[in-house]
Amino acid sequence: MEINVEIWVALIGATALLIGYLIQRQNELKLKITENKRYAYAEFLKDYTEAVVAIRHDKKLDQVKLDRQRMLARNQLLLYASDNVIKAYDNWAKYTTYTDENPEIEDDNTDVGLFGILLLEIRKDILGKTKLTVEDIINLNLFNRE
């Protein structure tokens, strides 16, 4: 009977170690994914900001370089972003493509609102929740303050 108790104690100890190891590995994986998300979001926002500032100041853009950067940033989003971020990105991208192809459409800041929704979804994906609203994000748009 003593051997059985010793075996049980060893099995319980080994199981506890295995469970601890698996939990640690899962936490490390979650941390790595979160880091990749932050990088993907930072690259996307950097690319977006550089393009907007250049356009705003009537700078000539290298369309091939711009498209390449945009596609690389989008690819990172597709790999790491939550479903809600991808859906918000898709809505914003479809609208901006539509307005680019139809310049007669009057600017009503719909694109700013859609981009605000995208930013809120990014915040939720990284932080888990946010108390900000789309209006808060729109109010931060420096180009709306002129």
HELIX and SHEET records of a PDB file:
HELIX    1   1 GLU A    2  ARG A   56  1                                  55    
HELIX    2   2 GLN A   63  TYR A   80  1                                  18    
HELIX    3   3 ASP A   83  GLU A  101  1                                  19    
HELIX    4   4 THR A  110  LEU A  127  1                                  18    
HELIX    5   5 VAL A  134  ASN A  139  1                                   6    
HELIX    6   6 LEU A  142  ASN A  144  5                                   3    
END                                                                             
